[in-house]
Amino acid sequence: MAGRAKDASDGGRRRGGRGAREPLSTPVAGGLAQLLPDPDRPRGWTLLLDGAPQSHVDLDDPAHLGFEYQRRLGHLIDLAAPPGRPLRVLHLGGGALTLARYTARTRPRSEQQAVEADGELTRFVREHLPLERGWRIRVREGDARAGLGKLPAHWADLVVADVFSGARTPAHLTTVEFLAAVRRVLRPGGWYAANIADGPPLRHLRAQIATAAAEFGELCLLADPAVLRGRRFGNSVLIAGDDEPPVAELTRRTASDPHPGRVEHGRALDAFTGGARPVTDASAVASPAPPEGTFR
């Protein structure tokens, strides 16, 4: 471990205890990792990396999802199987393991693996925001695409991609070849879900939809209307599989969120995608950097 977190001199602070209300920070491979206390939740924390918010965790209530895009991914987790049935979930990108915690709390006995390139970040998170005993969550250190190759075929009910390096998704995780590796790991009827960050003119988002359409037969997109209209930079959730996602229920839940979103599917999604072409390993670039001031 490269360094110890600042302001973490007692056990309560080190383990996210109820007295841990001072910010924590440490250098990690990806920059400066910070855990900021949530003033509204006694054991709530927000993880930042080089000032960019990554995720939120409430140790008292792991089923609480504070970020909109994570709430939308949570809707898919809720609808992936009957309530309470365990799932096998692969998380590409670990961060604070927010969605893995959510799945473990809402679907006990689920088997989950997370692949996170920044081992120092994982150790920082697990020291201060420990996982509950009995949760079947394994975290592997390494590249997300390489991690796909280490899992058996048809292992996962869900593959969730939420990978950012310097607030950008690496190029090799945006391609048809990458999604072919995802398909190999998904069971028949399983779904792939990706957090995609983009802003006007939304070239990256449209290209990612076209890329998923080249590999999977059914797609839908969950996003803030302002993002879809190209008015601001933000996160969208793309869901893909061979079976149609539960569009009607996703639409109802997304419209009922604290910050209501839209679900695009079918012809409307095709129209939004326009003439975008699938991305290959030969043509891939990283997702666009957020505009200056996005996280202020």
Secondary structure, DSSP 8 states (H G I E B T S, - for coil): -----TT--SHHHHTT-TT--S-EEEEETTEEEEEEE-TTSTTEEEEEETTEEEEEEETT-TT---SHHHHHHHHHHHHSSSTT---EEEEE--TT-HHHHHHHHHSTT-EEEEEES-HHHHHHHHHHS---TT-EEEEEES-HHHHHTTS-TT-EEEEEE---BTTB--GGGSSHHHHHHHHHHEEEEEEEEEEEEE-TT-HHHHHHHHHHHHH-SEEEEEE-HHHHTTSS-EEEEEEEESS---HHHHHHHHHTSSS--EEEEHHHHHHHHTT-----TTT--------TTTT-
